Amino acid sequence: NAGVTQTPKFQVLKTGQSMTLQCAQDMNHEYMSWYRQDPGMGLRLIHYSVGAGITDQGEVPNGYNVSRSTTEDFPLRLLSAAPSQTSVYFCASSSSGAVYNEQFFGPGTRLTVL
Amino acid sequence: ILNVEQSPQSLHVQEGDSTNFTCSFPSSNFYALHWYRWETAKSPEALFVMTLNGDEKKKGRISATLNTKEGYSYLYIKGSQPEDSATYLCARSHLNRDDKIIFGKGTRLHILP
C-alpha cells in the first residue's frame, strides 16, 4: 500500500492563479482531511470529508474548495491564490470513525504564493 | 471551534532526563484525545488515541494519561533520547455527526546531548 500520497511536493504560484492539490489514499478510508501548517500554528483544519459525496468546512476554509467524488481522492482547490496561502499542506485519512481512530498523513505539499 | 491548548510551547531537556507536557481542551462533548509525534521534514505519526477518563497508554518510553472531566492530558517521556526530538501535537475530537479533529499548536521538544 502506498498509504496517503500527495502531489505536487512543491509548487510556486503567482497571486491570482488557481491550482489543485491532489491527495489519494489506497486504504479504503472513509475519512479524509486537509490541514495547513504555518510556523507557530500547528495544524489547522481546512476541509474534511466523512465519505464520498460529503464534505464540510474546518477551521480555515476560506479560499479553498474540496470535493469527494470517490473514496480514494480528495483534491483541494485554490481558486485565486493569495500570499496568505503560502504554507505546507497536509492531507490525512482515517478509517470510519475518525474521531477515535488515528489519522495517516501524506508527505505534504509546500506551496509558495508570490 | 474547540480550543486545544498545549504547554509549554517549547522545551529543552537533557538527554537521559524525563519530561512531560500538557494538552488542555474543553471537556464538554468530549469523544477522543489524540497524540501525534512530528519530526522535522516528516509527516505527523499517531502515538495514542484515548477515549475514556482515566485512560493510560504506553508505547516504549512514552506514555499518556487522560482526564476528560477536567479537560487535560499529559504526555510523559522517560529517559529522553536524541530521537525524541520532535513536535508533539495533541488533537481533540468531539461527539458530533460532523467529525472535526482539531489540533493544538504543539510542544517542540529539543533533547540536548
Contacts between the chains, C-beta under 8 A, distances in Angstrom:
chain1	res1	chain2	res2	distance
A	31	B	99	6.8
A	33	B	101	7.0
A	35	B	103	7.5
A	40	B	9	8.0
A	40	B	105	6.6
A	41	B	105	6.1
A	42	B	6	7.9
A	42	B	89	6.1
A	42	B	103	4.9
A	42	B	104	5.8
A	42	B	105	3.8
A	42	B	106	4.8
A	43	B	44	7.2
A	43	B	89	6.7
A	43	B	91	7.9
A	43	B	103	4.3
A	44	B	103	7.4
A	45	B	100	6.2
A	45	B	101	6.9
A	45	B	102	6.3
A	45	B	103	7.5
A	48	B	99	7.3
A	48	B	100	6.8
A	48	B	101	7.8
A	50	B	98	7.7
A	50	B	99	5.9
A	56	B	98	5.4
A	56	B	100	7.9
A	58	B	100	6.3
A	59	B	1	5.9
A	59	B	102	6.8
A	90	B	43	6.5
A	90	B	44	7.4
A	98	B	93	7.2
A	98	B	99	5.3
A	98	B	101	6.4
A	99	B	31	4.8
A	99	B	32	5.2
A	99	B	93	3.7
A	99	B	94	7.5
A	99	B	95	7.6
A	99	B	99	4.9
A	99	B	101	6.9
A	100	B	31	6.7
A	100	B	32	4.5
A	100	B	49	5.8
A	100	B	51	5.6
A	100	B	93	7.2
A	101	B	49	6.7
A	102	B	34	6.9
A	102	B	46	3.4
A	102	B	49	5.7
A	103	B	34	7.6
A	103	B	44	7.9
A	103	B	46	6.7
A	103	B	101	6.8
A	104	B	46	7.8
A	105	B	43	3.9
A	105	B	44	5.1
A	105	B	45	7.5
A	106	B	43	6.5
A	107	B	43	5.8
A	108	B	43	6.3
